[in-house]
Amino acid sequence: MYTKPTGQAIFQLFQYVNVVLFKLPDGRIQRSLDRSLTPDQRRILQGLGLDESIYV
């Protein structure tokens, strides 16, 4: 049986996603995740039609 996660459960799943900013020598800012997303996080984003590029 499939259950639908609540909005709160989804937000909790993404609570500790950290984006790290790197200032490059030419002044540009590069963004990166501090670690890979978990399979559950990727599945939720995929279900929303998104991928991890929304963070970077």
PDBQT receptor file of N, H, CA, C and O in Angstrom, charges set to zero:
ATOM      1  N   MET A   1       0.838  -1.185   0.000  1.00  0.00    +0.000 N 
ATOM      2  CA  MET A   1       0.000   0.000   0.000  1.00  0.00    +0.000 C 
ATOM      3  C   MET A   1       0.881   1.245   0.000  1.00  0.00    +0.000 C 
ATOM      4  O   MET A   1       1.843   1.325   0.764  1.00  0.00    +0.000 OA
ATOM      5  N   TYR A   2       0.561   2.205  -0.842  1.00  0.00    +0.000 N 
ATOM      6  H   TYR A   2      -0.220   2.140  -1.463  1.00  0.00    +0.000 HD
ATOM      7  CA  TYR A   2       1.307   3.451  -0.953  1.00  0.00    +0.000 C 
ATOM      8  C   TYR A   2       0.648   4.506  -0.088  1.00  0.00    +0.000 C 
ATOM      9  O   TYR A   2      -0.570   4.678  -0.116  1.00  0.00    +0.000 OA
ATOM     10  N   THR A   3       1.468   5.216   0.687  1.00  0.00    +0.000 N 
ATOM     11  H   THR A   3       2.458   5.077   0.710  1.00  0.00    +0.000 HD
ATOM     12  CA  THR A   3       0.931   6.320   1.489  1.00  0.00    +0.000 C 
ATOM     13  C   THR A   3       1.469   7.631   0.944  1.00  0.00    +0.000 C 
ATOM     14  O   THR A   3       2.592   7.683   0.443  1.00  0.00    +0.000 OA
ATOM     15  N   LYS A   4       0.684   8.676   1.038  1.00  0.00    +0.000 N 
ATOM     16  H   LYS A   4      -0.228   8.634   1.445  1.00  0.00    +0.000 HD
ATOM     17  CA  LYS A   4       1.106   9.996   0.591  1.00  0.00    +0.000 C 
ATOM     18  C   LYS A   4       1.770  10.716   1.756  1.00  0.00    +0.000 C 
ATOM     19  O   LYS A   4       1.179  10.830   2.831  1.00  0.00    +0.000 OA
ATOM     20  N   PRO A   5       3.008  11.210   1.552  1.00  0.00    +0.000 N 
ATOM     21  CA  PRO A   5       3.668  11.942   2.639  1.00  0.00    +0.000 C 
ATOM     22  C   PRO A   5       3.005  13.301   2.849  1.00  0.00    +0.000 C 
ATOM     23  O   PRO A   5       2.491  13.908   1.910  1.00  0.00    +0.000 OA
ATOM     24  N   THR A   6       3.026  13.755   4.065  1.00  0.00    +0.000 N 
ATOM     25  H   THR A   6       3.444  13.262   4.828  1.00  0.00    +0.000 HD
ATOM     26  CA  THR A   6       2.486  15.084   4.370  1.00  0.00    +0.000 C 
ATOM     27  C   THR A   6       3.513  16.142   3.978  1.00  0.00    +0.000 C 
ATOM     28  O   THR A   6       4.695  15.839   3.811  1.00  0.00    +0.000 OA
ATOM     29  N   GLY A   7       3.062  17.363   3.837  1.00  0.00    +0.000 N 
ATOM     30  H   GLY A   7       2.102  17.609   3.973  1.00  0.00    +0.000 HD
ATOM     31  CA  GLY A   7       3.979  18.465   3.548  1.00  0.00    +0.000 C 
ATOM     32  C   GLY A   7       5.059  18.580   4.608  1.00  0.00    +0.000 C 
ATOM     33  O   GLY A   7       6.221  18.839   4.295  1.00  0.00    +0.000 OA
ATOM     34  N   GLN A   8       4.675  18.388   5.859  1.00  0.00    +0.000 N 
ATOM     35  H   GLN A   8       3.731  18.178   6.113  1.00  0.00    +0.000 HD
ATOM     36  CA  GLN A   8       5.643  18.478   6.960  1.00  0.00    +0.000 C 
ATOM     37  C   GLN A   8       6.708  17.399   6.818  1.00  0.00    +0.000 C 
ATOM     38  O   GLN A   8       7.890  17.670   7.031  1.00  0.00    +0.000 OA
ATOM     39  N   ALA A   9       6.309  16.178   6.462  1.00  0.00    +0.000 N 
ATOM     40  H   ALA A   9       5.349  15.958   6.289  1.00  0.00    +0.000 HD
ATOM     41  CA  ALA A   9       7.267  15.083   6.302  1.00  0.00    +0.000 C 
ATOM     42  C   ALA A   9       8.240  15.381   5.169  1.00  0.00    +0.000 C 
ATOM     43  O   ALA A   9       9.426  15.069   5.264  1.00  0.00    +0.000 OA
ATOM     44  N   ILE A  10       7.734  15.987   4.095  1.00  0.00    +0.000 N 
ATOM     45  H   ILE A  10       6.770  16.241   4.018  1.00  0.00    +0.000 HD
ATOM     46  CA  ILE A  10       8.597  16.332   2.963  1.00  0.00    +0.000 C 
ATOM     47  C   ILE A  10       9.588  17.414   3.377  1.00  0.00    +0.000 C 
ATOM     48  O   ILE A  10      10.778  17.304   3.080  1.00  0.00    +0.000 OA
ATOM     49  N   PHE A  11       9.117  18.455   4.056  1.00  0.00    +0.000 N 
ATOM     50  H   PHE A  11       8.151  18.544   4.296  1.00  0.00    +0.000 HD
ATOM     51  CA  PHE A  11      10.028  19.505   4.504  1.00  0.00    +0.000 C 
ATOM     52  C   PHE A  11      11.084  18.958   5.458  1.00  0.00    +0.000 C 
ATOM     53  O   PHE A  11      12.241  19.374   5.396  1.00  0.00    +0.000 OA
ATOM     54  N   GLN A  12      10.713  18.044   6.329  1.00  0.00    +0.000 N 
ATOM     55  H   GLN A  12       9.773  17.706   6.380  1.00  0.00    +0.000 HD
ATOM     56  CA  GLN A  12      11.685  17.451   7.248  1.00  0.00    +0.000 C 
ATOM     57  C   GLN A  12      12.749  16.678   6.485  1.00  0.00    +0.000 C 
ATOM     58  O   GLN A  12      13.916  16.675   6.877  1.00  0.00    +0.000 OA
ATOM     59  N   LEU A  13      12.358  16.030   5.409  1.00  0.00    +0.000 N 
ATOM     60  H   LEU A  13      11.410  16.032   5.090  1.00  0.00    +0.000 HD
ATOM     61  CA  LEU A  13      13.293  15.262   4.601  1.00  0.00    +0.000 C 
ATOM     62  C   LEU A  13      14.368  16.160   3.991  1.00  0.00    +0.000 C 
ATOM     63  O   LEU A  13      15.499  15.717   3.789  1.00  0.00    +0.000 OA
ATOM     64  N   PHE A  14      14.028  17.417   3.696  1.00  0.00    +0.000 N 
ATOM     65  H   PHE A  14      13.110  17.777   3.860  1.00  0.00    +0.000 HD
ATOM     66  CA  PHE A  14      14.969  18.350   3.079  1.00  0.00    +0.000 C 
ATOM     67  C   PHE A  14      15.559  19.347   4.076  1.00  0.00    +0.000 C 
ATOM     68  O   PHE A  14      16.268  20.270   3.675  1.00  0.00    +0.000 OA
ATOM     69  N   GLN A  15      15.279  19.176   5.352  1.00  0.00    +0.000 N 
ATOM     70  H   GLN A  15      14.704  18.426   5.677  1.00  0.00    +0.000 HD
ATOM     71  CA  GLN A  15      15.700  20.130   6.369  1.00  0.00    +0.000 C 
ATOM     72  C   GLN A  15      17.212  20.339   6.413  1.00  0.00    +0.000 C 
ATOM     73  O   GLN A  15      17.670  21.459   6.640  1.00  0.00    +0.000 OA
ATOM     74  N   TYR A  16      17.983  19.296   6.201  1.00  0.00    +0.000 N 
ATOM     75  H   TYR A  16      17.611  18.386   6.016  1.00  0.00    +0.000 HD
ATOM     76  CA  TYR A  16      19.433  19.405   6.356  1.00  0.00    +0.000 C 
ATOM     77  C   TYR A  16      20.182  19.399   5.025  1.00  0.00    +0.000 C 
ATOM     78  O   TYR A  16      21.353  19.023   4.980  1.00  0.00    +0.000 OA
ATOM     79  N   VAL A  17      19.525  19.810   3.948  1.00  0.00    +0.000 N 
ATOM     80  H   VAL A  17      18.574  20.115   3.984  1.00  0.00    +0.000 HD
ATOM     81  CA  VAL A  17      20.218  19.985   2.678  1.00  0.00    +0.000 C 
ATOM     82  C   VAL A  17      20.960  21.316   2.758  1.00  0.00    +0.000 C 
ATOM     83  O   VAL A  17      20.349  22.368   2.942  1.00  0.00    +0.000 OA
ATOM     84  N   ASN A  18      22.272  21.257   2.620  1.00  0.00    +0.000 N 
ATOM     85  H   ASN A  18      22.769  20.402   2.471  1.00  0.00    +0.000 HD
ATOM     86  CA  ASN A  18      23.096  22.458   2.722  1.00  0.00    +0.000 C 
ATOM     87  C   ASN A  18      23.720  22.785   1.372  1.00  0.00    +0.000 C 
ATOM     88  O   ASN A  18      24.250  21.910   0.687  1.00  0.00    +0.000 OA
ATOM     89  N   VAL A  19      23.647  24.045   1.007  1.00  0.00    +0.000 N 
ATOM     90  H   VAL A  19      23.216  24.756   1.563  1.00  0.00    +0.000 HD
ATOM     91  CA  VAL A  19      24.281  24.531  -0.207  1.00  0.00    +0.000 C 
ATOM     92  C   VAL A  19      25.530  25.299   0.211  1.00  0.00    +0.000 C 
ATOM     93  O   VAL A  19      25.471  26.196   1.052  1.00  0.00    +0.000 OA
ATOM     94  N   VAL A  20      26.665  24.930  -0.391  1.00  0.00    +0.000 N 
ATOM     95  H   VAL A  20      26.713  24.201  -1.074  1.00  0.00    +0.000 HD
ATOM     96  CA  VAL A  20      27.946  25.578  -0.109  1.00  0.00    +0.000 C 
ATOM     97  C   VAL A  20      28.254  26.523  -1.262  1.00  0.00    +0.000 C 
ATOM     98  O   VAL A  20      28.113  26.157  -2.429  1.00  0.00    +0.000 OA
ATOM     99  N   LEU A  21      28.674  27.737  -0.933  1.00  0.00    +0.000 N 
ATOM    100  H   LEU A  21      28.788  28.034   0.015  1.00  0.00    +0.000 HD
ATOM    101  CA  LEU A  21      29.028  28.726  -1.941  1.00  0.00    +0.000 C 
ATOM    102  C   LEU A  21      30.545  28.852  -2.012  1.00  0.00    +0.000 C 
ATOM    103  O   LEU A  21      31.214  29.000  -0.989  1.00  0.00    +0.000 OA
ATOM    104  N   PHE A  22      31.083  28.793  -3.235  1.00  0.00    +0.000 N 
ATOM    105  H   PHE A  22      30.539  28.673  -4.066  1.00  0.00    +0.000 HD
ATOM    106  CA  PHE A  22      32.507  28.973  -3.471  1.00  0.00    +0.000 C 
ATOM    107  C   PHE A  22      32.684  30.229  -4.311  1.00  0.00    +0.000 C 
ATOM    108  O   PHE A  22      32.072  30.366  -5.370  1.00  0.00    +0.000 OA
ATOM    109  N   LYS A  23      33.527  31.152  -3.835  1.00  0.00    +0.000 N 
ATOM    110  H   LYS A  23      34.025  31.041  -2.975  1.00  0.00    +0.000 HD
ATOM    111  CA  LYS A  23      33.833  32.336  -4.635  1.00  0.00    +0.000 C 
ATOM    112  C   LYS A  23      35.068  32.009  -5.465  1.00  0.00    +0.000 C 
ATOM    113  O   LYS A  23      36.142  31.740  -4.926  1.00  0.00    +0.000 OA
ATOM    114  N   LEU A  24      34.900  32.035  -6.769  1.00  0.00    +0.000 N 
ATOM    115  H   LEU A  24      34.028  32.254  -7.206  1.00  0.00    +0.000 HD
ATOM    116  CA  LEU A  24      35.980  31.705  -7.686  1.00  0.00    +0.000 C 
ATOM    117  C   LEU A  24      36.901  32.902  -7.880  1.00  0.00    +0.000 C 
ATOM    118  O   LEU A  24      36.492  34.041  -7.651  1.00  0.00    +0.000 OA
ATOM    119  N   PRO A  25      38.153  32.653  -8.303  1.00  0.00    +0.000 N 
ATOM    120  CA  PRO A  25      39.105  33.768  -8.480  1.00  0.00    +0.000 C 
ATOM    121  C   PRO A  25      38.602  34.873  -9.402  1.00  0.00    +0.000 C 
ATOM    122  O   PRO A  25      38.978  36.033  -9.234  1.00  0.00    +0.000 OA
ATOM    123  N   ASP A  26      37.759  34.530 -10.370  1.00  0.00    +0.000 N 
ATOM    124  H   ASP A  26      37.454  33.588 -10.507  1.00  0.00    +0.000 HD
ATOM    125  CA  ASP A  26      37.252  35.559 -11.278  1.00  0.00    +0.000 C 
ATOM    126  C   ASP A  26      36.033  36.286 -10.716  1.00  0.00    +0.000 C 
ATOM    127  O   ASP A  26      35.426  37.104 -11.406  1.00  0.00    +0.000 OA
ATOM    128  N   GLY A  27      35.672  35.990  -9.462  1.00  0.00    +0.000 N 
ATOM    129  H   GLY A  27      36.166  35.325  -8.901  1.00  0.00    +0.000 HD
ATOM    130  CA  GLY A  27      34.576  36.685  -8.796  1.00  0.00    +0.000 C 
ATOM    131  C   GLY A  27      33.229  35.992  -8.892  1.00  0.00    +0.000 C 
ATOM    132  O   GLY A  27      32.291  36.368  -8.189  1.00  0.00    +0.000 OA
ATOM    133  N   ARG A  28      33.119  34.983  -9.753  1.00  0.00    +0.000 N 
ATOM    134  H   ARG A  28      33.881  34.678 -10.324  1.00  0.00    +0.000 HD
ATOM    135  CA  ARG A  28      31.851  34.254  -9.858  1.00  0.00    +0.000 C 
ATOM    136  C   ARG A  28      31.626  33.416  -8.605  1.00  0.00    +0.000 C 
ATOM    137  O   ARG A  28      32.574  33.041  -7.914  1.00  0.00    +0.000 OA
ATOM    138  N   ILE A  29      30.375  33.133  -8.327  1.00  0.00    +0.000 N 
ATOM    139  H   ILE A  29      29.605  33.438  -8.888  1.00  0.00    +0.000 HD
ATOM    140  CA  ILE A  29      29.994  32.280  -7.205  1.00  0.00    +0.000 C 
ATOM    141  C   ILE A  29      29.528  30.942  -7.764  1.00  0.00    +0.000 C 
ATOM    142  O   ILE A  29      28.673  30.892  -8.648  1.00  0.00    +0.000 OA
ATOM    143  N   GLN A  30      30.094  29.861  -7.243  1.00  0.00    +0.000 N 
ATOM    144  H   GLN A  30      30.789  29.902  -6.524  1.00  0.00    +0.000 HD
ATOM    145  CA  GLN A  30      29.667  28.518  -7.639  1.00  0.00    +0.000 C 
ATOM    146  C   GLN A  30      28.988  27.877  -6.441  1.00  0.00    +0.000 C 
ATOM    147  O   GLN A  30      29.495  27.937  -5.321  1.00  0.00    +0.000 OA
ATOM    148  N   ARG A  31      27.848  27.269  -6.683  1.00  0.00    +0.000 N 
ATOM    149  H   ARG A  31      27.436  27.220  -7.593  1.00  0.00    +0.000 HD
ATOM    150  CA  ARG A  31      27.090  26.612  -5.625  1.00  0.00    +0.000 C 
ATOM    151  C   ARG A  31      27.201  25.104  -5.775  1.00  0.00    +0.000 C 
ATOM    152  O   ARG A  31      27.269  24.575  -6.884  1.00  0.00    +0.000 OA
ATOM    153  N   SER A  32      27.219  24.425  -4.637  1.00  0.00    +0.000 N 
ATOM    154  H   SER A  32      27.165  24.855  -3.736  1.00  0.00    +0.000 HD
ATOM    155  CA  SER A  32      27.298  22.973  -4.646  1.00  0.00    +0.000 C 
ATOM    156  C   SER A  32      26.632  22.446  -3.379  1.00  0.00    +0.000 C 
ATOM    157  O   SER A  32      26.622  23.122  -2.350  1.00  0.00    +0.000 OA
ATOM    158  N   LEU A  33      26.084  21.254  -3.455  1.00  0.00    +0.000 N 
ATOM    159  H   LEU A  33      26.092  20.705  -4.291  1.00  0.00    +0.000 HD
ATOM    160  CA  LEU A  33      25.539  20.618  -2.263  1.00  0.00    +0.000 C 
ATOM    161  C   LEU A  33      26.694  20.071  -1.433  1.00  0.00    +0.000 C 
ATOM    162  O   LEU A  33      27.698  19.626  -1.990  1.00  0.00    +0.000 OA
ATOM    163  N   ASP A  34      26.565  20.100  -0.105  1.00  0.00    +0.000 N 
ATOM    164  H   ASP A  34      25.750  20.462   0.347  1.00  0.00    +0.000 HD
ATOM    165  CA  ASP A  34      27.645  19.599   0.739  1.00  0.00    +0.000 C 
ATOM    166  C   ASP A  34      27.727  18.076   0.727  1.00  0.00    +0.000 C 
ATOM    167  O   ASP A  34      28.737  17.506   1.140  1.00  0.00    +0.000 OA
ATOM    168  N   ARG A  35      26.669  17.414   0.256  1.00  0.00    +0.000 N 
ATOM    169  H   ARG A  35      25.849  17.877  -0.080  1.00  0.00    +0.000 HD
ATOM    170  CA  ARG A  35      26.659  15.956   0.104  1.00  0.00    +0.000 C 
ATOM    171  C   ARG A  35      25.565  15.604  -0.892  1.00  0.00    +0.000 C 
ATOM    172  O   ARG A  35      24.684  16.415  -1.179  1.00  0.00    +0.000 OA
ATOM    173  N   SER A  36      25.631  14.400  -1.409  1.00  0.00    +0.000 N 
ATOM    174  H   SER A  36      26.347  13.742  -1.176  1.00  0.00    +0.000 HD
ATOM    175  CA  SER A  36      24.624  13.959  -2.381  1.00  0.00    +0.000 C 
ATOM    176  C   SER A  36      23.267  13.835  -1.711  1.00  0.00    +0.000 C 
ATOM    177  O   SER A  36      23.170  13.550  -0.518  1.00  0.00    +0.000 OA
ATOM    178  N   LEU A  37      22.230  14.051  -2.490  1.00  0.00    +0.000 N 
ATOM    179  H   LEU A  37      22.309  14.283  -3.460  1.00  0.00    +0.000 HD
ATOM    180  CA  LEU A  37      20.881  13.853  -1.976  1.00  0.00    +0.000 C 
ATOM    181  C   LEU A  37      20.641  12.366  -1.752  1.00  0.00    +0.000 C 
ATOM    182  O   LEU A  37      21.218  11.523  -2.439  1.00  0.00    +0.000 OA
ATOM    183  N   THR A  38      19.790  12.057  -0.791  1.00  0.00    +0.000 N 
ATOM    184  H   THR A  38      19.322  12.743  -0.233  1.00  0.00    +0.000 HD
ATOM    185  CA  THR A  38      19.445  10.663  -0.517  1.00  0.00    +0.000 C 
ATOM    186  C   THR A  38      18.484  10.168  -1.601  1.00  0.00    +0.000 C 
ATOM    187  O   THR A  38      17.866  10.974  -2.297  1.00  0.00    +0.000 OA
ATOM    188  N   PRO A  39      18.359   8.861  -1.744  1.00  0.00    +0.000 N 
ATOM    189  CA  PRO A  39      17.391   8.334  -2.710  1.00  0.00    +0.000 C 
ATOM    190  C   PRO A  39      15.971   8.843  -2.471  1.00  0.00    +0.000 C 
ATOM    191  O   PRO A  39      15.250   9.117  -3.430  1.00  0.00    +0.000 OA
ATOM    192  N   ASP A  40      15.557   8.974  -1.211  1.00  0.00    +0.000 N 
ATOM    193  H   ASP A  40      16.143   8.752  -0.432  1.00  0.00    +0.000 HD
ATOM    194  CA  ASP A  40      14.219   9.502  -0.908  1.00  0.00    +0.000 C 
ATOM    195  C   ASP A  40      14.077  10.953  -1.371  1.00  0.00    +0.000 C 
ATOM    196  O   ASP A  40      13.047  11.329  -1.929  1.00  0.00    +0.000 OA
ATOM    197  N   GLN A  41      15.105  11.764  -1.140  1.00  0.00    +0.000 N 
ATOM    198  H   GLN A  41      15.943  11.459  -0.686  1.00  0.00    +0.000 HD
ATOM    199  CA  GLN A  41      15.056  13.153  -1.567  1.00  0.00    +0.000 C 
ATOM    200  C   GLN A  41      14.969  13.241  -3.091  1.00  0.00    +0.000 C 
ATOM    201  O   GLN A  41      14.200  14.039  -3.627  1.00  0.00    +0.000 OA
ATOM    202  N   ARG A  42      15.755  12.424  -3.785  1.00  0.00    +0.000 N 
ATOM    203  H   ARG A  42      16.380  11.776  -3.350  1.00  0.00    +0.000 HD
ATOM    204  CA  ARG A  42      15.717  12.422  -5.254  1.00  0.00    +0.000 C 
ATOM    205  C   ARG A  42      14.352  11.978  -5.770  1.00  0.00    +0.000 C 
ATOM    206  O   ARG A  42      13.844  12.525  -6.749  1.00  0.00    +0.000 OA
ATOM    207  N   ARG A  43      13.766  10.993  -5.115  1.00  0.00    +0.000 N 
ATOM    208  H   ARG A  43      14.178  10.548  -4.320  1.00  0.00    +0.000 HD
ATOM    209  CA  ARG A  43      12.455  10.478  -5.525  1.00  0.00    +0.000 C 
ATOM    210  C   ARG A  43      11.380  11.554  -5.376  1.00  0.00    +0.000 C 
ATOM    211  O   ARG A  43      10.522  11.702  -6.246  1.00  0.00    +0.000 OA
ATOM    212  N   ILE A  44      11.427  12.305  -4.274  1.00  0.00    +0.000 N 
ATOM    213  H   ILE A  44      12.124  12.185  -3.567  1.00  0.00    +0.000 HD
ATOM    214  CA  ILE A  44      10.461  13.383  -4.056  1.00  0.00    +0.000 C 
ATOM    215  C   ILE A  44      10.631  14.455  -5.128  1.00  0.00    +0.000 C 
ATOM    216  O   ILE A  44       9.648  14.901  -5.719  1.00  0.00    +0.000 OA
ATOM    217  N   LEU A  45      11.869  14.872  -5.382  1.00  0.00    +0.000 N 
ATOM    218  H   LEU A  45      12.668  14.510  -4.902  1.00  0.00    +0.000 HD
ATOM    219  CA  LEU A  45      12.099  15.887  -6.404  1.00  0.00    +0.000 C 
ATOM    220  C   LEU A  45      11.631  15.405  -7.775  1.00  0.00    +0.000 C 
ATOM    221  O   LEU A  45      11.009  16.154  -8.528  1.00  0.00    +0.000 OA
ATOM    222  N   GLN A  46      11.934  14.156  -8.088  1.00  0.00    +0.000 N 
ATOM    223  H   GLN A  46      12.439  13.547  -7.476  1.00  0.00    +0.000 HD
ATOM    224  CA  GLN A  46      11.519  13.593  -9.373  1.00  0.00    +0.000 C 
ATOM    225  C   GLN A  46       9.995  13.602  -9.490  1.00  0.00    +0.000 C 
ATOM    226  O   GLN A  46       9.454  13.909 -10.552  1.00  0.00    +0.000 OA
ATOM    227  N   GLY A  47       9.313  13.270  -8.414  1.00  0.00    +0.000 N 
ATOM    228  H   GLY A  47       9.753  13.021  -7.551  1.00  0.00    +0.000 HD
ATOM    229  CA  GLY A  47       7.851  13.289  -8.414  1.00  0.00    +0.000 C 
ATOM    230  C   GLY A  47       7.288  14.683  -8.640  1.00  0.00    +0.000 C 
ATOM    231  O   GLY A  47       6.172  14.836  -9.138  1.00  0.00    +0.000 OA
ATOM    232  N   LEU A  48       8.061  15.697  -8.274  1.00  0.00    +0.000 N 
ATOM    233  H   LEU A  48       8.967  15.572  -7.869  1.00  0.00    +0.000 HD
ATOM    234  CA  LEU A  48       7.659  17.085  -8.477  1.00  0.00    +0.000 C 
ATOM    235  C   LEU A  48       8.122  17.615  -9.847  1.00  0.00    +0.000 C 
ATOM    236  O   LEU A  48       7.855  18.763 -10.204  1.00  0.00    +0.000 OA
ATOM    237  N   GLY A  49       8.819  16.754 -10.600  1.00  0.00    +0.000 N 
ATOM    238  H   GLY A  49       9.036  15.822 -10.310  1.00  0.00    +0.000 HD
ATOM    239  CA  GLY A  49       9.333  17.186 -11.897  1.00  0.00    +0.000 C 
ATOM    240  C   GLY A  49      10.573  18.042 -11.796  1.00  0.00    +0.000 C 
ATOM    241  O   GLY A  49      10.858  18.830 -12.698  1.00  0.00    +0.000 OA
ATOM    242  N   LEU A  50      11.326  17.898 -10.697  1.00  0.00    +0.000 N 
ATOM    243  H   LEU A  50      11.095  17.258  -9.965  1.00  0.00    +0.000 HD
ATOM    244  CA  LEU A  50      12.518  18.688 -10.440  1.00  0.00    +0.000 C 
ATOM    245  C   LEU A  50      13.726  17.778 -10.267  1.00  0.00    +0.000 C 
ATOM    246  O   LEU A  50      13.584  16.561 -10.153  1.00  0.00    +0.000 OA
ATOM    247  N   ASP A  51      14.914  18.374 -10.248  1.00  0.00    +0.000 N 
ATOM    248  H   ASP A  51      15.029  19.363 -10.340  1.00  0.00    +0.000 HD
ATOM    249  CA  ASP A  51      16.108  17.625  -9.880  1.00  0.00    +0.000 C 
ATOM    250  C   ASP A  51      16.957  18.494  -8.961  1.00  0.00    +0.000 C 
ATOM    251  O   ASP A  51      16.553  19.599  -8.599  1.00  0.00    +0.000 OA
ATOM    252  N   GLU A  52      18.136  17.995  -8.580  1.00  0.00    +0.000 N 
ATOM    253  H   GLU A  52      18.464  17.097  -8.874  1.00  0.00    +0.000 HD
ATOM    254  CA  GLU A  52      18.923  18.713  -7.590  1.00  0.00    +0.000 C 
ATOM    255  C   GLU A  52      19.470  20.035  -8.106  1.00  0.00    +0.000 C 
ATOM    256  O   GLU A  52      20.018  20.815  -7.327  1.00  0.00    +0.000 OA
ATOM    257  N   SER A  53      19.336  20.305  -9.386  1.00  0.00    +0.000 N 
ATOM    258  H   SER A  53      18.891  19.671 -10.019  1.00  0.00    +0.000 HD
ATOM    259  CA  SER A  53      19.811  21.583  -9.921  1.00  0.00    +0.000 C 
ATOM    260  C   SER A  53      19.035  22.765  -9.341  1.00  0.00    +0.000 C 
ATOM    261  O   SER A  53      19.476  23.906  -9.475  1.00  0.00    +0.000 OA
ATOM    262  N   ILE A  54      17.901  22.522  -8.706  1.00  0.00    +0.000 N 
ATOM    263  H   ILE A  54      17.542  21.595  -8.597  1.00  0.00    +0.000 HD
ATOM    264  CA  ILE A  54      17.167  23.636  -8.087  1.00  0.00    +0.000 C 
ATOM    265  C   ILE A  54      17.980  24.259  -6.952  1.00  0.00    +0.000 C 
ATOM    266  O   ILE A  54      17.740  25.407  -6.576  1.00  0.00    +0.000 OA
ATOM    267  N   TYR A  55      18.942  23.509  -6.404  1.00  0.00    +0.000 N 
ATOM    268  H   TYR A  55      19.138  22.577  -6.709  1.00  0.00    +0.000 HD
ATOM    269  CA  TYR A  55      19.786  24.016  -5.316  1.00  0.00    +0.000 C 
ATOM    270  C   TYR A  55      21.029  24.735  -5.826  1.00  0.00    +0.000 C 
ATOM    271  O   TYR A  55      21.601  25.573  -5.128  1.00  0.00    +0.000 OA
ATOM    272  N   VAL A  56      21.436  24.409  -7.026  1.00  0.00    +0.000 N 
ATOM    273  H   VAL A  56      20.972  23.728  -7.592  1.00  0.00    +0.000 HD
ATOM    274  CA  VAL A  56      22.690  24.975  -7.544  1.00  0.00    +0.000 C 
ATOM    275  C   VAL A  56      22.395  25.711  -8.780  1.00  0.00    +0.000 C 
ATOM    276  O   VAL A  56      23.300  26.274  -9.394  1.00  0.00    +0.000 OA
TER     277      VAL A  56
